[in-house]
Amino acid sequence: MAMGTPLASGKGEIFEFALKFTPQWVQITVLCLVLLAVVANWVVKGKRKLDQRRARRSGQPVHVVLPHGQGRGADYLGPYAPQVQAPPQPAQPSGADFLGAYAPQRDADGTPR
């Protein structure tokens, strides 16, 4: 490795290589669009931060929209969240509650034989 050679990522080298073969006006346009995207990102982040600060000061609940898959803890179960089910049907008697033909026979007064 030569001394003084700047290290660049593979993506950066590919981007630079592709721009090298384009006209000057395309290079300037792409550079301006990238710069605009960075500035817009800063503005959106700053606005969200300002809105959250104002909501905290006024005591209003803060509405935070998280990207998909970015929930936290027990509030976000993702694919493991319980599915909405139909209301349970009344259960048929079974087990020790229902002996059927094996139930002890009772007399007319209700005592077992």
N, CA, C and O atoms as a DFTB+ gen file, in Angstrom:
452 C
 N C O
     1  1       0.852      -1.185       0.000
     2  2       0.000       0.000       0.000
     3  2       0.891       1.239       0.000
     4  3       1.813       1.348       0.809
     5  1       0.619       2.148      -0.887
     6  2       1.428       3.365      -0.999
     7  2       1.032       4.348       0.093
     8  3      -0.133       4.435       0.482
     9  1       2.007       5.072       0.570
    10  2       1.737       6.071       1.611
    11  2       1.026       7.263       0.995
    12  3       1.329       7.654      -0.132
    13  1       0.095       7.835       1.716
    14  2      -0.605       9.010       1.250
    15  2      -1.760       8.701       0.311
    16  3      -2.407       9.620      -0.192
    17  1      -2.031       7.418       0.064
    18  2      -3.155       7.052      -0.796
    19  2      -4.428       7.027       0.054
    20  3      -4.496       6.294       1.041
    21  1      -5.432       7.817      -0.319
    22  2      -6.645       7.814       0.487
    23  2      -7.399       6.492       0.331
    24  3      -7.440       5.916      -0.757
    25  1      -7.980       6.028       1.406
    26  2      -8.769       4.811       1.377
    27  2     -10.204       5.166       1.001
    28  3     -10.781       6.109       1.544
    29  1     -10.764       4.420       0.087
    30  2     -12.147       4.648      -0.329
    31  2     -12.863       3.307      -0.378
    32  3     -12.251       2.264      -0.606
    33  1     -14.152       3.357      -0.162
    34  2     -14.921       2.122      -0.235
    35  2     -15.092       1.711      -1.688
    36  3     -14.878       2.508      -2.601
    37  1     -15.472       0.481      -1.887
    38  2     -15.696      -0.007      -3.240
    39  2     -16.807       0.745      -3.931
    40  3     -16.729       1.026      -5.127
    41  1     -17.853       1.074      -3.173
    42  2     -18.967       1.825      -3.748
    43  2     -18.511       3.209      -4.201
    44  3     -18.910       3.689      -5.261
    45  1     -17.679       3.836      -3.395
    46  2     -17.179       5.163      -3.753
    47  2     -16.324       5.132      -5.006
    48  3     -16.394       6.033      -5.843
    49  1     -15.513       4.085      -5.129
    50  2     -14.678       3.971      -6.324
    51  2     -15.519       3.721      -7.564
    52  3     -15.244       4.282      -8.625
    53  1     -16.539       2.886      -7.441
    54  2     -17.424       2.622      -8.577
    55  2     -18.153       3.903      -8.984
    56  3     -18.270       4.210     -10.171
    57  1     -18.641       4.644      -7.989
    58  2     -19.348       5.903      -8.247
    59  2     -18.419       6.887      -8.958
    60  3     -18.811       7.525      -9.935
    61  1     -17.209       7.001      -8.472
    62  2     -16.243       7.919      -9.082
    63  2     -15.883       7.476     -10.497
    64  3     -15.756       8.311     -11.393
    65  1     -15.721       6.185     -10.703
    66  2     -15.384       5.653     -12.022
    67  2     -16.516       5.929     -13.015
    68  3     -16.262       6.287     -14.165
    69  1     -17.768       5.763     -12.569
    70  2     -18.911       6.005     -13.459
    71  2     -19.024       7.485     -13.803
    72  3     -19.338       7.830     -14.942
    73  1     -18.772       8.365     -12.836
    74  2     -18.867       9.800     -13.092
    75  2     -17.737      10.304     -13.989
    76  3     -17.882      11.329     -14.655
    77  1     -16.625       9.593     -14.007
    78  2     -15.477      10.038     -14.794
    79  2     -15.811      10.078     -16.291
    80  3     -15.242      10.883     -17.028
    81  1     -16.726       9.218     -16.742
    82  2     -17.049       9.137     -18.160
    83  2     -18.281       9.952     -18.544
    84  3     -18.759       9.851     -19.674
    85  1     -18.791      10.740     -17.638
    86  2     -19.964      11.563     -17.945
    87  2     -19.526      13.003     -18.209
    88  3     -18.446      13.414     -17.785
    89  1     -20.362      13.763     -18.907
    90  2     -20.022      15.173     -19.145
    91  2     -19.981      15.970     -17.835
    92  3     -20.523      15.544     -16.815
    93  1     -19.348      17.097     -17.887
    94  2     -19.178      17.960     -16.710
    95  2     -20.522      18.351     -16.109
    96  3     -20.672      18.346     -14.887
    97  1     -21.513      18.695     -16.953
    98  2     -22.798      19.157     -16.420
    99  2     -23.531      18.036     -15.687
   100  3     -24.282      18.309     -14.751
   101  1     -23.329      16.781     -16.091
   102  2     -23.944      15.651     -15.379
   103  2     -23.260      15.464     -14.030
   104  3     -23.921      15.186     -13.030
   105  1     -21.949      15.613     -14.001
   106  2     -21.222      15.478     -12.745
   107  2     -21.689      16.517     -11.733
   108  3     -21.914      16.200     -10.565
   109  1     -21.834      17.759     -12.189
   110  2     -22.276      18.832     -11.285
   111  2     -23.710      18.577     -10.813
   112  3     -24.027      18.793      -9.643
   113  1     -24.577      18.114     -11.726
   114  2     -25.971      17.844     -11.355
   115  2     -26.048      16.739     -10.309
   116  3     -26.782      16.869      -9.329
   117  1     -25.303      15.658     -10.501
   118  2     -25.305      14.548      -9.542
   119  2     -24.775      15.015      -8.195
   120  3     -25.333      14.664      -7.156
   121  1     -23.718      15.792      -8.201
   122  2     -23.157      16.313      -6.957
   123  2     -24.173      17.189      -6.222
   124  3     -24.305      17.099      -5.001
   125  1     -24.888      18.036      -6.965
   126  2     -25.905      18.890      -6.349
   127  2     -27.059      18.066      -5.778
   128  3     -27.571      18.377      -4.703
   129  1     -27.467      17.017      -6.493
   130  2     -28.553      16.171      -5.988
   131  2     -28.153      15.432      -4.711
   132  3     -28.955      15.315      -3.785
   133  1     -26.927      14.939      -4.659
   134  2     -26.443      14.276      -3.450
   135  2     -26.388      15.273      -2.298
   136  3     -26.810      14.962      -1.184
   137  1     -25.875      16.456      -2.560
   138  2     -25.815      17.489      -1.534
   139  2     -27.212      17.880      -1.058
   140  3     -27.427      18.073       0.138
   141  1     -28.159      17.998      -1.984
   142  2     -29.540      18.321      -1.629
   143  2     -30.158      17.226      -0.758
   144  3     -30.888      17.526       0.187
   145  1     -29.870      15.957      -1.071
   146  2     -30.406      14.850      -0.269
   147  2     -29.860      14.891       1.159
   148  3     -30.597      14.632       2.110
   149  1     -28.577      15.213       1.313
   150  2     -27.975      15.294       2.649
   151  2     -28.590      16.443       3.441
   152  3     -28.929      16.278       4.613
   153  1     -28.734      17.591       2.815
   154  2     -29.314      18.752       3.511
   155  2     -30.772      18.487       3.870
   156  3     -31.210      18.843       4.964
   157  1     -31.530      17.869       2.966
   158  2     -32.937      17.549       3.255
   159  2     -33.036      16.588       4.429
   160  3     -33.927      16.722       5.267
   161  1     -32.139      15.630       4.495
   162  2     -32.128      14.692       5.616
   163  2     -31.875      15.420       6.929
   164  3     -32.538      15.141       7.927
   165  1     -30.935      16.338       6.941
   166  2     -30.669      17.135       8.144
   167  2     -31.897      17.945       8.553
   168  3     -32.230      18.016       9.736
   169  1     -32.568      18.552       7.580
   170  2     -33.742      19.378       7.881
   171  2     -34.851      18.524       8.482
   172  3     -35.479      18.928       9.460
   173  1     -35.096      17.362       7.917
   174  2     -36.164      16.483       8.435
   175  2     -35.832      16.021       9.850
   176  3     -36.702      16.026      10.720
   177  1     -34.587      15.621      10.088
   178  2     -34.194      15.203      11.430
   179  2     -34.339      16.345      12.428
   180  3     -34.832      16.145      13.538
   181  1     -33.909      17.541      12.034
   182  2     -34.033      18.696      12.920
   183  2     -35.480      19.031      13.227
   184  3     -35.807      19.375      14.363
   185  1     -36.353      18.936      12.233
   186  2     -37.773      19.218      12.452
   187  2     -38.385      18.208      13.411
   188  3     -39.146      18.584      14.303
   189  1     -38.060      16.921      13.236
   190  2     -38.579      15.895      14.156
   191  2     -38.106      16.154      15.582
   192  3     -38.882      16.053      16.532
   193  1     -36.827      16.488      15.720
   194  2     -36.277      16.736      17.051
   195  2     -36.955      17.941      17.697
   196  3     -37.267      17.928      18.888
   197  1     -37.177      18.981      16.896
   198  2     -37.849      20.176      17.403
   199  2     -39.295      19.874      17.798
   200  3     -39.765      20.337      18.837
   201  1     -39.999      19.099      16.970
   202  2     -41.386      18.734      17.291
   203  2     -41.462      17.915      18.576
   204  3     -42.361      18.123      19.391
   205  1     -40.531      16.990      18.760
   206  2     -40.529      16.185      19.973
   207  2     -40.240      17.042      21.203
   208  3     -40.849      16.844      22.254
   209  1     -39.320      17.985      21.077
   210  2     -39.000      18.861      22.206
   211  2     -40.204      19.721      22.577
   212  3     -40.511      19.891      23.757
   213  1     -40.896      20.271      21.554
   214  2     -42.084      21.082      21.822
   215  2     -43.187      20.259      22.465
   216  3     -43.877      20.741      23.364
   217  1     -43.362      19.017      22.013
   218  2     -44.407      18.157      22.578
   219  2     -44.084      17.807      24.027
   220  3     -44.982      17.776      24.868
   221  1     -42.819      17.543      24.327
   222  2     -42.443      17.237      25.708
   223  2     -42.692      18.430      26.625
   224  3     -43.165      18.264      27.750
   225  1     -42.376      19.620      26.151
   226  2     -42.563      20.819      26.986
   227  2     -44.035      21.115      27.234
   228  3     -44.401      21.579      28.314
   229  1     -44.883      20.848      26.239
   230  2     -46.302      21.151      26.414
   231  2     -47.067      19.989      27.045
   232  3     -48.253      20.128      27.343
   233  1     -46.415      18.854      27.252
   234  2     -47.061      17.719      27.895
   235  2     -47.915      16.893      26.953
   236  3     -48.691      16.056      27.413
   237  1     -47.798      17.100      25.661
   238  2     -48.565      16.312      24.702
   239  2     -47.843      14.991      24.434
   240  3     -46.618      14.915      24.534
   241  1     -48.609      13.956      24.093
   242  2     -47.941      12.697      23.759
   243  2     -47.161      12.852      22.451
   244  3     -47.622      13.485      21.502
   245  1     -45.995      12.267      22.432
   246  2     -45.126      12.353      21.261
   247  2     -45.453      11.188      20.351
   248  3     -45.416      10.033      20.775
   249  1     -45.774      11.488      19.093
   250  2     -46.062      10.444      18.122
   251  2     -44.804      10.177      17.322
   252  3     -44.380      11.005      16.516
   253  1     -44.210       9.015      17.550
   254  2     -42.992       8.650      16.855
   255  2     -43.321       7.528      15.890
   256  3     -43.835       6.483      16.287
   257  1     -43.022       7.750      14.626
   258  2     -43.245       6.722      13.621
   259  2     -41.931       5.992      13.427
   260  3     -40.938       6.567      12.981
   261  1     -41.944       4.703      13.774
   262  2     -40.742       3.904      13.609
   263  2     -40.805       3.142      12.295
   264  3     -41.872       2.672      11.899
   265  1     -39.688       3.018      11.628
   266  2     -39.679       2.205      10.413
   267  2     -40.029       0.758      10.739
   268  3     -39.914       0.325      11.886
   269  1     -40.450       0.027       9.740
   270  2     -40.837      -1.360       9.932
   271  2     -39.686      -2.144      10.555
   272  3     -38.547      -2.069      10.095
   273  1     -39.997      -2.887      11.597
   274  2     -38.979      -3.703      12.245
   275  2     -38.184      -2.972      13.300
   276  3     -37.206      -3.517      13.812
   277  1     -38.572      -1.748      13.647
   278  2     -37.811      -0.975      14.614
   279  2     -38.555      -0.767      15.919
   280  3     -38.251       0.178      16.647
   281  1     -39.517      -1.613      16.238
   282  2     -40.245      -1.488      17.492
   283  2     -39.345      -1.851      18.657
   284  3     -38.222      -2.318      18.464
   285  1     -39.840      -1.637      19.861
   286  2     -39.019      -1.892      21.036
   287  2     -39.748      -2.799      22.014
   288  3     -40.936      -2.613      22.280
   289  1     -39.046      -3.760      22.535
   290  2     -39.494      -4.576      23.650
   291  2     -40.849      -5.218      23.464
   292  3     -41.199      -5.681      22.378
   293  1     -41.618      -5.234      24.569
   294  2     -42.915      -5.899      24.565
   295  2     -43.941      -5.141      23.739
   296  3     -44.982      -5.701      23.398
   297  1     -43.676      -3.880      23.406
   298  2     -44.621      -3.115      22.599
   299  2     -44.615      -3.575      21.145
   300  3     -45.579      -3.340      20.417
   301  1     -43.548      -4.220      20.721
   302  2     -43.451      -4.638      19.330
   303  2     -43.124      -6.119      19.277
   304  3     -42.012      -6.526      19.616
   305  1     -44.079      -6.920      18.855
   306  2     -43.857      -8.358      18.766
   307  2     -43.671      -8.823      17.340
   308  3     -43.291      -9.969      17.099
   309  1     -43.939      -7.928      16.381
   310  2     -43.741      -8.261      14.981
   311  2     -44.547      -9.463      14.552
   312  3     -45.747      -9.529      14.818
   313  1     -43.910     -10.421      13.888
   314  2     -44.665     -11.585      13.418
   315  2     -45.131     -12.487      14.554
   316  3     -45.931     -13.394      14.327
   317  1     -44.640     -12.251      15.786
   318  2     -45.023     -13.086      16.915
   319  2     -46.217     -12.525      17.677
   320  3     -46.632     -13.099      18.684
   321  1     -46.767     -11.421      17.213
   322  2     -47.935     -10.837      17.869
   323  2     -49.118     -11.790      17.741
   324  3     -49.271     -12.444      16.710
   325  1     -49.962     -11.879      18.777
   326  2     -51.113     -12.781      18.689
   327  2     -52.067     -12.349      17.584
   328  3     -52.325     -11.159      17.404
   329  1     -52.581     -13.314      16.855
   330  2     -53.519     -13.038      15.781
   331  2     -54.913     -12.837      16.365
   332  3     -55.260     -13.436      17.383
   333  1     -55.700     -11.998      15.720
   334  2     -57.066     -11.774      16.159
   335  2     -57.861     -13.031      15.839
   336  3     -57.889     -13.495      14.700
   337  1     -58.510     -13.575      16.875
   338  2     -59.252     -14.815      16.698
   339  2     -60.734     -14.567      16.918
   340  3     -61.135     -13.577      17.531
   341  1     -61.532     -15.483      16.407
   342  2     -62.977     -15.413      16.629
   343  2     -63.246     -15.665      18.111
   344  3     -62.448     -16.319      18.783
   345  1     -64.375     -15.147      18.629
   346  2     -64.674     -15.393      20.040
   347  2     -64.760     -16.893      20.310
   348  3     -65.224     -17.650      19.458
   349  1     -64.315     -17.325      21.488
   350  2     -64.313     -18.762      21.778
   351  2     -65.731     -19.328      21.829
   352  3     -66.654     -18.689      22.334
   353  1     -65.883     -20.529      21.301
   354  2     -67.168     -21.220      21.333
   355  2     -67.325     -21.874      22.700
   356  3     -66.332     -22.239      23.329
   357  1     -68.576     -22.026      23.169
   358  2     -68.755     -22.698      24.462
   359  2     -68.197     -24.122      24.384
   360  3     -68.489     -24.872      23.452
   361  1     -67.407     -24.465      25.363
   362  2     -66.746     -25.765      25.357
   363  2     -67.727     -26.871      25.727
   364  3     -68.606     -26.693      26.570
   365  1     -67.555     -28.008      25.080
   366  2     -68.344     -29.184      25.439
   367  2     -67.760     -29.754      26.729
   368  3     -66.543     -29.729      26.913
   369  1     -68.598     -30.265      27.618
   370  2     -68.057     -30.831      28.855
   371  2     -67.160     -32.028      28.539
   372  3     -67.478     -32.844      27.674
   373  1     -66.052     -32.120      29.240
   374  2     -65.125     -33.218      29.008
   375  2     -64.365     -33.515      30.284
   376  3     -64.470     -32.773      31.260
   377  1     -63.615     -34.579      30.283
   378  2     -62.769     -34.920      31.414
   379  2     -63.570     -35.252      32.657
   380  3     -64.597     -35.925      32.575
   381  1     -63.103     -34.781      33.818
   382  2     -63.734     -35.098      35.091
   383  2     -65.095     -34.420      35.228
   384  3     -65.914     -34.843      36.044
   385  1     -65.344     -33.380      34.444
   386  2     -66.640     -32.704      34.522
   387  2     -67.724     -33.476      33.790
   388  3     -68.909     -33.304      34.078
   389  1     -67.339     -34.313      32.860
   390  2     -68.333     -35.042      32.085
   391  2     -67.913     -36.504      31.992
   392  3     -67.004     -36.856      31.239
   393  1     -68.578     -37.336      32.756
   394  2     -68.255     -38.758      32.771
   395  2     -69.176     -39.557      31.861
   396  3     -68.952     -40.745      31.629
   397  1     -70.196     -38.914      31.354
   398  2     -71.109     -39.591      30.439
   399  2     -71.772     -40.799      31.072
   400  3     -72.378     -40.689      32.138
   401  1     -71.662     -41.963      30.419
   402  2     -72.296     -43.193      30.896
   403  2     -71.629     -43.707      32.162
   404  3     -72.206     -44.541      32.860
   405  1     -70.429     -43.232      32.477
   406  2     -69.707     -43.714      33.650
   407  2     -69.973     -42.873      34.894
   408  3     -69.387     -43.128      35.946
   409  1     -70.838     -41.886      34.793
   410  2     -71.155     -41.054      35.945
   411  2     -71.913     -41.886      36.978
   412  3     -72.705     -42.753      36.607
   413  1     -71.682     -41.634      38.268
   414  2     -72.411     -42.398      39.293
   415  2     -73.914     -42.134      39.184
   416  3     -74.336     -40.999      38.964
   417  1     -74.694     -43.157      39.334
   418  2     -76.150     -43.035      39.273
   419  2     -76.651     -42.429      40.571
   420  3     -76.169     -42.751      41.657
   421  1     -77.618     -41.557      40.437
   422  2     -78.160     -40.886      41.623
   423  2     -79.617     -41.299      41.811
   424  3     -80.328     -41.636      40.864
   425  1     -80.012     -41.257      43.041
   426  2     -81.417     -41.544      43.377
   427  2     -82.258     -40.313      43.098
   428  3     -81.737     -39.275      42.690
   429  1     -83.526     -40.429      43.312
   430  2     -84.451     -39.322      43.085
   431  2     -84.163     -38.143      44.009
   432  3     -84.398     -36.990      43.646
   433  1     -83.643     -38.441      45.225
   434  2     -83.356     -37.355      46.160
   435  2     -81.990     -36.731      45.916
   436  3     -81.640     -35.767      46.598
   437  1     -81.184     -37.253      44.948
   438  2     -79.905     -36.638      44.585
   439  2     -78.709     -37.276      45.242
   440  3     -77.582     -36.830      45.028
   441  1     -78.921     -38.321      46.045
   442  2     -77.773     -38.991      46.689
   443  2     -77.263     -40.094      45.780
   444  3     -78.054     -40.735      45.088
   445  1     -75.928     -40.333      45.766
   446  2     -75.401     -41.405      44.927
   447  2     -75.809     -42.783      45.454
   448  3     -76.016     -42.929      46.659
   449  1     -75.928     -43.776      44.610
   450  2     -76.305     -45.117      45.020
   451  2     -75.164     -45.825      45.665
   452  3     -75.305     -46.976      46.075
